Structure formats: structure tokens, C-alpha cells
Amino acid sequence: MVDEMDNQMSFEDMMAALEKYVSVLEKGGLSLDESSELYEKGMKIASEAGKKLTNSELKIRNIRENYKQTVSNESMPEES
């Protein structure tokens, strides 16, 4: 269920969920099983958030590179 939810969650929603999980874990009062389950869910979400962040960084790099190439091509003098 977490895997399906991860793919639909925005990066910001994932970060909010992680903050909530950390808060609950820090507060304590959970059984070992509950803590382990919550930790596992958090790690899955953190992994998916990392993937989304990496993909966004790659998109930004590609956009920058395409922009640099476009500007470079436009500034080159035309051959006569």
C-alpha cells in the first residue's frame, strides 16, 4: 500500500509524511513492532522522495544544458 501511495504523493507530501513519522517515533510510546513498521514506511517514502529529487535535478541539468546550447548556437556568426 505504501508503494502505491508513494507514486501518487508529491515530494512535499512525502516530506510532510516523513516529518510526521519522525515526530511519532520521537514521541515514543509505540510497541517495537509499531515502531519498526513506521520506520520501514518512512524509509520507503524517503527512498521514493530521493528518486523524485534526483529526477528533478536531472531535468534541471538538461534544461540548463539545452539553454546553453541554444544560446551558444545563436551567438555563433553565420558563415557567408
Backbone atoms as SQL, in Angstrom:
CREATE TABLE atoms (id INTEGER PRIMARY KEY, chain TEXT, resi INTEGER, resn TEXT, atom TEXT, x REAL, y REAL, z REAL);
INSERT INTO atoms VALUES
  (1, 'A', 1, 'MET', 'N', 0.816, -1.199, 0.000),
  (2, 'A', 1, 'MET', 'CA', 0.000, 0.000, 0.000),
  (3, 'A', 1, 'MET', 'C', 0.855, 1.255, 0.000),
  (4, 'A', 2, 'VAL', 'N', 1.937, 1.236, 0.747),
  (5, 'A', 2, 'VAL', 'CA', 2.817, 2.399, 0.789),
  (6, 'A', 2, 'VAL', 'C', 3.433, 2.636, -0.582),
  (7, 'A', 3, 'ASP', 'N', 3.822, 1.567, -1.303),
  (8, 'A', 3, 'ASP', 'CA', 4.423, 1.719, -2.615),
  (9, 'A', 3, 'ASP', 'C', 3.468, 2.408, -3.584),
  (10, 'A', 4, 'GLU', 'N', 2.199, 2.003, -3.577),
  (11, 'A', 4, 'GLU', 'CA', 1.210, 2.623, -4.443),
  (12, 'A', 4, 'GLU', 'C', 1.013, 4.079, -4.057),
  (13, 'A', 5, 'MET', 'N', 0.982, 4.358, -2.774),
  (14, 'A', 5, 'MET', 'CA', 0.775, 5.708, -2.282),
  (15, 'A', 5, 'MET', 'C', 1.975, 6.588, -2.634),
  (16, 'A', 6, 'ASP', 'N', 3.196, 6.054, -2.557),
  (17, 'A', 6, 'ASP', 'CA', 4.404, 6.818, -2.852),
  (18, 'A', 6, 'ASP', 'C', 4.382, 7.392, -4.253),
  (19, 'A', 7, 'ASN', 'N', 3.942, 6.602, -5.218),
  (20, 'A', 7, 'ASN', 'CA', 3.940, 7.041, -6.603),
  (21, 'A', 7, 'ASN', 'C', 2.949, 8.166, -6.851),
  (22, 'A', 8, 'GLN', 'N', 1.955, 8.292, -6.008),
  (23, 'A', 8, 'GLN', 'CA', 0.940, 9.320, -6.183),
  (24, 'A', 8, 'GLN', 'C', 1.209, 10.554, -5.331),
  (25, 'A', 9, 'MET', 'N', 2.094, 10.443, -4.367),
  (26, 'A', 9, 'MET', 'CA', 2.362, 11.552, -3.459),
  (27, 'A', 9, 'MET', 'C', 3.337, 12.534, -4.100),
  (28, 'A', 10, 'SER', 'N', 3.124, 13.809, -3.841),
  (29, 'A', 10, 'SER', 'CA', 4.084, 14.804, -4.286),
  (30, 'A', 10, 'SER', 'C', 5.292, 14.758, -3.359),
  (31, 'A', 11, 'PHE', 'N', 6.374, 15.362, -3.788),
  (32, 'A', 11, 'PHE', 'CA', 7.574, 15.418, -2.959),
  (33, 'A', 11, 'PHE', 'C', 7.259, 16.091, -1.628),
  (34, 'A', 12, 'GLU', 'N', 6.497, 17.170, -1.685),
  (35, 'A', 12, 'GLU', 'CA', 6.144, 17.906, -0.472),
  (36, 'A', 12, 'GLU', 'C', 5.298, 17.055, 0.479),
  (37, 'A', 13, 'ASP', 'N', 4.379, 16.268, -0.078),
  (38, 'A', 13, 'ASP', 'CA', 3.566, 15.368, 0.748),
  (39, 'A', 13, 'ASP', 'C', 4.428, 14.293, 1.396),
  (40, 'A', 14, 'MET', 'N', 5.402, 13.813, 0.645),
  (41, 'A', 14, 'MET', 'CA', 6.311, 12.819, 1.197),
  (42, 'A', 14, 'MET', 'C', 7.107, 13.396, 2.363),
  (43, 'A', 15, 'MET', 'N', 7.599, 14.601, 2.199),
  (44, 'A', 15, 'MET', 'CA', 8.372, 15.231, 3.273),
  (45, 'A', 15, 'MET', 'C', 7.497, 15.460, 4.508),
  (46, 'A', 16, 'ALA', 'N', 6.253, 15.850, 4.293),
  (47, 'A', 16, 'ALA', 'CA', 5.333, 16.051, 5.419),
  (48, 'A', 16, 'ALA', 'C', 5.070, 14.730, 6.143),
  (49, 'A', 17, 'ALA', 'N', 4.906, 13.653, 5.378),
  (50, 'A', 17, 'ALA', 'CA', 4.685, 12.336, 5.980),
  (51, 'A', 17, 'ALA', 'C', 5.910, 11.912, 6.785),
  (52, 'A', 18, 'LEU', 'N', 7.085, 12.159, 6.236),
  (53, 'A', 18, 'LEU', 'CA', 8.312, 11.797, 6.954),
  (54, 'A', 18, 'LEU', 'C', 8.438, 12.576, 8.260),
  (55, 'A', 19, 'GLU', 'N', 8.119, 13.862, 8.212),
  (56, 'A', 19, 'GLU', 'CA', 8.164, 14.677, 9.436),
  (57, 'A', 19, 'GLU', 'C', 7.195, 14.136, 10.484),
  (58, 'A', 20, 'LYS', 'N', 6.021, 13.713, 10.030),
  (59, 'A', 20, 'LYS', 'CA', 5.032, 13.144, 10.945),
  (60, 'A', 20, 'LYS', 'C', 5.548, 11.845, 11.562),
  (61, 'A', 21, 'TYR', 'N', 6.118, 10.972, 10.723),
  (62, 'A', 21, 'TYR', 'CA', 6.646, 9.714, 11.219),
  (63, 'A', 21, 'TYR', 'C', 7.762, 9.935, 12.236),
  (64, 'A', 22, 'VAL', 'N', 8.652, 10.874, 11.944),
  (65, 'A', 22, 'VAL', 'CA', 9.746, 11.173, 12.863),
  (66, 'A', 22, 'VAL', 'C', 9.198, 11.674, 14.190),
  (67, 'A', 23, 'SER', 'N', 8.214, 12.544, 14.122),
  (68, 'A', 23, 'SER', 'CA', 7.607, 13.083, 15.339),
  (69, 'A', 23, 'SER', 'C', 6.995, 11.974, 16.194),
  (70, 'A', 24, 'VAL', 'N', 6.276, 11.077, 15.548),
  (71, 'A', 24, 'VAL', 'CA', 5.635, 9.967, 16.265),
  (72, 'A', 24, 'VAL', 'C', 6.699, 9.062, 16.887),
  (73, 'A', 25, 'LEU', 'N', 7.743, 8.769, 16.130),
  (74, 'A', 25, 'LEU', 'CA', 8.803, 7.902, 16.647),
  (75, 'A', 25, 'LEU', 'C', 9.551, 8.564, 17.810),
  (76, 'A', 26, 'GLU', 'N', 9.796, 9.875, 17.682),
  (77, 'A', 26, 'GLU', 'CA', 10.498, 10.587, 18.752),
  (78, 'A', 26, 'GLU', 'C', 9.658, 10.684, 20.018),
  (79, 'A', 27, 'LYS', 'N', 8.360, 10.794, 19.832),
  (80, 'A', 27, 'LYS', 'CA', 7.460, 10.891, 20.984),
  (81, 'A', 27, 'LYS', 'C', 7.485, 9.608, 21.808),
  (82, 'A', 28, 'GLY', 'N', 7.622, 8.482, 21.120),
  (83, 'A', 28, 'GLY', 'CA', 7.689, 7.197, 21.807),
  (84, 'A', 28, 'GLY', 'C', 6.310, 6.649, 22.116),
  (85, 'A', 29, 'GLY', 'N', 6.279, 5.629, 22.945),
  (86, 'A', 29, 'GLY', 'CA', 5.018, 5.022, 23.348),
  (87, 'A', 29, 'GLY', 'C', 4.510, 3.960, 22.404),
  (88, 'A', 30, 'LEU', 'N', 5.258, 3.675, 21.340),
  (89, 'A', 30, 'LEU', 'CA', 4.849, 2.643, 20.399),
  (90, 'A', 30, 'LEU', 'C', 5.504, 1.324, 20.777),
  (91, 'A', 31, 'SER', 'N', 4.859, 0.254, 20.391),
  (92, 'A', 31, 'SER', 'CA', 5.483, -1.054, 20.587),
  (93, 'A', 31, 'SER', 'C', 6.645, -1.175, 19.608),
  (94, 'A', 32, 'LEU', 'N', 7.480, -2.157, 19.821),
  (95, 'A', 32, 'LEU', 'CA', 8.609, -2.399, 18.928),
  (96, 'A', 32, 'LEU', 'C', 8.122, -2.685, 17.513),
  (97, 'A', 33, 'ASP', 'N', 7.073, -3.481, 17.394),
  (98, 'A', 33, 'ASP', 'CA', 6.520, -3.806, 16.077),
  (99, 'A', 33, 'ASP', 'C', 5.980, -2.560, 15.377),
  (100, 'A', 34, 'GLU', 'N', 5.255, -1.720, 16.118),
  (101, 'A', 34, 'GLU', 'CA', 4.710, -0.488, 15.542),
  (102, 'A', 34, 'GLU', 'C', 5.833, 0.452, 15.111),
  (103, 'A', 35, 'SER', 'N', 6.844, 0.569, 15.946),
  (104, 'A', 35, 'SER', 'CA', 7.987, 1.427, 15.615),
  (105, 'A', 35, 'SER', 'C', 8.701, 0.924, 14.371),
  (106, 'A', 36, 'SER', 'N', 8.909, -0.380, 14.301),
  (107, 'A', 36, 'SER', 'CA', 9.589, -0.971, 13.150),
  (108, 'A', 36, 'SER', 'C', 8.788, -0.763, 11.872),
  (109, 'A', 37, 'GLU', 'N', 7.484, -0.939, 11.959),
  (110, 'A', 37, 'GLU', 'CA', 6.622, -0.760, 10.794),
  (111, 'A', 37, 'GLU', 'C', 6.633, 0.696, 10.322),
  (112, 'A', 38, 'LEU', 'N', 6.548, 1.613, 11.255),
  (113, 'A', 38, 'LEU', 'CA', 6.557, 3.033, 10.909),
  (114, 'A', 38, 'LEU', 'C', 7.908, 3.431, 10.315),
  (115, 'A', 39, 'TYR', 'N', 8.976, 2.901, 10.887),
  (116, 'A', 39, 'TYR', 'CA', 10.317, 3.170, 10.366),
  (117, 'A', 39, 'TYR', 'C', 10.453, 2.651, 8.934),
  (118, 'A', 40, 'GLU', 'N', 9.959, 1.448, 8.697),
  (119, 'A', 40, 'GLU', 'CA', 10.029, 0.869, 7.353),
  (120, 'A', 40, 'GLU', 'C', 9.246, 1.716, 6.349),
  (121, 'A', 41, 'LYS', 'N', 8.044, 2.145, 6.727),
  (122, 'A', 41, 'LYS', 'CA', 7.255, 3.001, 5.844),
  (123, 'A', 41, 'LYS', 'C', 8.004, 4.296, 5.551),
  (124, 'A', 42, 'GLY', 'N', 8.592, 4.860, 6.580),
  (125, 'A', 42, 'GLY', 'CA', 9.351, 6.096, 6.403),
  (126, 'A', 42, 'GLY', 'C', 10.529, 5.925, 5.465),
  (127, 'A', 43, 'MET', 'N', 11.229, 4.818, 5.587),
  (128, 'A', 43, 'MET', 'CA', 12.379, 4.560, 4.716),
  (129, 'A', 43, 'MET', 'C', 11.950, 4.373, 3.264),
  (130, 'A', 44, 'LYS', 'N', 10.806, 3.740, 3.046),
  (131, 'A', 44, 'LYS', 'CA', 10.298, 3.576, 1.678),
  (132, 'A', 44, 'LYS', 'C', 9.941, 4.936, 1.082),
  (133, 'A', 45, 'ILE', 'N', 9.287, 5.758, 1.873),
  (134, 'A', 45, 'ILE', 'CA', 8.921, 7.085, 1.392),
  (135, 'A', 45, 'ILE', 'C', 10.173, 7.922, 1.155),
  (136, 'A', 46, 'ALA', 'N', 11.148, 7.832, 2.047),
  (137, 'A', 46, 'ALA', 'CA', 12.399, 8.580, 1.877),
  (138, 'A', 46, 'ALA', 'C', 13.108, 8.164, 0.594),
  (139, 'A', 47, 'SER', 'N', 13.086, 6.888, 0.292),
  (140, 'A', 47, 'SER', 'CA', 13.706, 6.396, -0.936),
  (141, 'A', 47, 'SER', 'C', 13.004, 6.966, -2.168),
  (142, 'A', 48, 'GLU', 'N', 11.683, 6.940, -2.163),
  (143, 'A', 48, 'GLU', 'CA', 10.922, 7.488, -3.288),
  (144, 'A', 48, 'GLU', 'C', 11.126, 9.000, -3.412),
  (145, 'A', 49, 'ALA', 'N', 11.182, 9.694, -2.289),
  (146, 'A', 49, 'ALA', 'CA', 11.422, 11.142, -2.311),
  (147, 'A', 49, 'ALA', 'C', 12.798, 11.430, -2.904),
  (148, 'A', 50, 'GLY', 'N', 13.773, 10.619, -2.549),
  (149, 'A', 50, 'GLY', 'CA', 15.114, 10.772, -3.112),
  (150, 'A', 50, 'GLY', 'C', 15.123, 10.579, -4.614),
  (151, 'A', 51, 'LYS', 'N', 14.361, 9.603, -5.095),
  (152, 'A', 51, 'LYS', 'CA', 14.264, 9.361, -6.534),
  (153, 'A', 51, 'LYS', 'C', 13.628, 10.560, -7.242),
  (154, 'A', 52, 'LYS', 'N', 12.571, 11.095, -6.640),
  (155, 'A', 52, 'LYS', 'CA', 11.909, 12.259, -7.242),
  (156, 'A', 52, 'LYS', 'C', 12.855, 13.454, -7.281),
  (157, 'A', 53, 'LEU', 'N', 13.610, 13.644, -6.228),
  (158, 'A', 53, 'LEU', 'CA', 14.557, 14.752, -6.163),
  (159, 'A', 53, 'LEU', 'C', 15.644, 14.579, -7.222),
  (160, 'A', 54, 'THR', 'N', 16.167, 13.386, -7.356),
  (161, 'A', 54, 'THR', 'CA', 17.189, 13.109, -8.362),
  (162, 'A', 54, 'THR', 'C', 16.651, 13.355, -9.768),
  (163, 'A', 55, 'ASN', 'N', 15.432, 12.903, -10.037),
  (164, 'A', 55, 'ASN', 'CA', 14.821, 13.121, -11.350),
  (165, 'A', 55, 'ASN', 'C', 14.643, 14.607, -11.641),
  (166, 'A', 56, 'SER', 'N', 14.235, 15.360, -10.643),
  (167, 'A', 56, 'SER', 'CA', 14.071, 16.799, -10.821),
  (168, 'A', 56, 'SER', 'C', 15.412, 17.479, -11.093),
  (169, 'A', 57, 'GLU', 'N', 16.448, 17.059, -10.382),
  (170, 'A', 57, 'GLU', 'CA', 17.783, 17.622, -10.609),
  (171, 'A', 57, 'GLU', 'C', 18.259, 17.332, -12.033),
  (172, 'A', 58, 'LEU', 'N', 18.005, 16.116, -12.523),
  (173, 'A', 58, 'LEU', 'CA', 18.393, 15.765, -13.888),
  (174, 'A', 58, 'LEU', 'C', 17.640, 16.610, -14.912),
  (175, 'A', 59, 'LYS', 'N', 16.364, 16.836, -14.674),
  (176, 'A', 59, 'LYS', 'CA', 15.580, 17.675, -15.578),
  (177, 'A', 59, 'LYS', 'C', 16.144, 19.088, -15.625),
  (178, 'A', 60, 'ILE', 'N', 16.504, 19.616, -14.467),
  (179, 'A', 60, 'ILE', 'CA', 17.063, 20.973, -14.405),
  (180, 'A', 60, 'ILE', 'C', 18.392, 21.031, -15.141),
  (181, 'A', 61, 'ARG', 'N', 19.237, 20.032, -14.949),
  (182, 'A', 61, 'ARG', 'CA', 20.521, 19.992, -15.671),
  (183, 'A', 61, 'ARG', 'C', 20.301, 19.949, -17.178),
  (184, 'A', 62, 'ASN', 'N', 19.339, 19.132, -17.622),
  (185, 'A', 62, 'ASN', 'CA', 19.047, 19.047, -19.054),
  (186, 'A', 62, 'ASN', 'C', 18.534, 20.373, -19.597),
  (187, 'A', 63, 'ILE', 'N', 17.678, 21.024, -18.856),
  (188, 'A', 63, 'ILE', 'CA', 17.157, 22.327, -19.282),
  (189, 'A', 63, 'ILE', 'C', 18.294, 23.327, -19.404),
  (190, 'A', 64, 'ARG', 'N', 19.175, 23.361, -18.400),
  (191, 'A', 64, 'ARG', 'CA', 20.319, 24.279, -18.447),
  (192, 'A', 64, 'ARG', 'C', 21.218, 23.983, -19.632),
  (193, 'A', 65, 'GLU', 'N', 21.505, 22.719, -19.861),
  (194, 'A', 65, 'GLU', 'CA', 22.377, 22.336, -20.964),
  (195, 'A', 65, 'GLU', 'C', 21.749, 22.717, -22.301),
  (196, 'A', 66, 'ASN', 'N', 20.464, 22.460, -22.455),
  (197, 'A', 66, 'ASN', 'CA', 19.772, 22.844, -23.694),
  (198, 'A', 66, 'ASN', 'C', 19.785, 24.354, -23.888),
  (199, 'A', 67, 'TYR', 'N', 19.621, 25.099, -22.805),
  (200, 'A', 67, 'TYR', 'CA', 19.646, 26.557, -22.877),
  (201, 'A', 67, 'TYR', 'C', 21.031, 27.030, -23.301),
  (202, 'A', 68, 'LYS', 'N', 22.069, 26.461, -22.697),
  (203, 'A', 68, 'LYS', 'CA', 23.437, 26.849, -23.050),
  (204, 'A', 68, 'LYS', 'C', 23.715, 26.567, -24.522),
  (205, 'A', 69, 'GLN', 'N', 23.262, 25.420, -25.012),
  (206, 'A', 69, 'GLN', 'CA', 23.474, 25.069, -26.415),
  (207, 'A', 69, 'GLN', 'C', 22.720, 26.022, -27.331),
  (208, 'A', 70, 'THR', 'N', 21.505, 26.376, -26.956),
  (209, 'A', 70, 'THR', 'CA', 20.707, 27.290, -27.766),
  (210, 'A', 70, 'THR', 'C', 21.363, 28.661, -27.824),
  (211, 'A', 71, 'VAL', 'N', 21.795, 29.167, -26.683),
  (212, 'A', 71, 'VAL', 'CA', 22.449, 30.471, -26.630),
  (213, 'A', 71, 'VAL', 'C', 23.752, 30.438, -27.407),
  (214, 'A', 72, 'SER', 'N', 24.506, 29.361, -27.271),
  (215, 'A', 72, 'SER', 'CA', 25.781, 29.219, -27.973),
  (216, 'A', 72, 'SER', 'C', 25.560, 29.189, -29.482),
  (217, 'A', 73, 'ASN', 'N', 24.556, 28.453, -29.930),
  (218, 'A', 73, 'ASN', 'CA', 24.266, 28.366, -31.364),
  (219, 'A', 73, 'ASN', 'C', 23.778, 29.691, -31.919),
  (220, 'A', 74, 'GLU', 'N', 23.021, 30.435, -31.146),
  (221, 'A', 74, 'GLU', 'CA', 22.502, 31.719, -31.602),
  (222, 'A', 74, 'GLU', 'C', 23.599, 32.774, -31.667),
  (223, 'A', 75, 'SER', 'N', 24.607, 32.663, -30.831),
  (224, 'A', 75, 'SER', 'CA', 25.647, 33.670, -30.799),
  (225, 'A', 75, 'SER', 'C', 26.770, 33.397, -31.803),
  (226, 'A', 76, 'MET', 'N', 26.746, 32.232, -32.447),
  (227, 'A', 76, 'MET', 'CA', 27.772, 31.910, -33.430),
  (228, 'A', 76, 'MET', 'C', 27.497, 32.695, -34.718),
  (229, 'A', 77, 'PRO', 'N', 28.518, 33.281, -35.277),
  (230, 'A', 77, 'PRO', 'CA', 28.316, 34.031, -36.535),
  (231, 'A', 77, 'PRO', 'C', 27.968, 33.081, -37.679),
  (232, 'A', 78, 'GLU', 'N', 27.129, 33.570, -38.560),
  (233, 'A', 78, 'GLU', 'CA', 26.745, 32.756, -39.709),
  (234, 'A', 78, 'GLU', 'C', 27.866, 32.763, -40.730),
  (235, 'A', 79, 'GLU', 'N', 28.027, 31.634, -41.421),
  (236, 'A', 79, 'GLU', 'CA', 29.050, 31.544, -42.458),
  (237, 'A', 79, 'GLU', 'C', 28.520, 32.170, -43.734),
  (238, 'A', 80, 'SER', 'N', 29.387, 32.878, -44.451),
  (239, 'A', 80, 'SER', 'CA', 28.981, 33.523, -45.694),
  (240, 'A', 80, 'SER', 'C', 29.199, 32.640, -46.873);
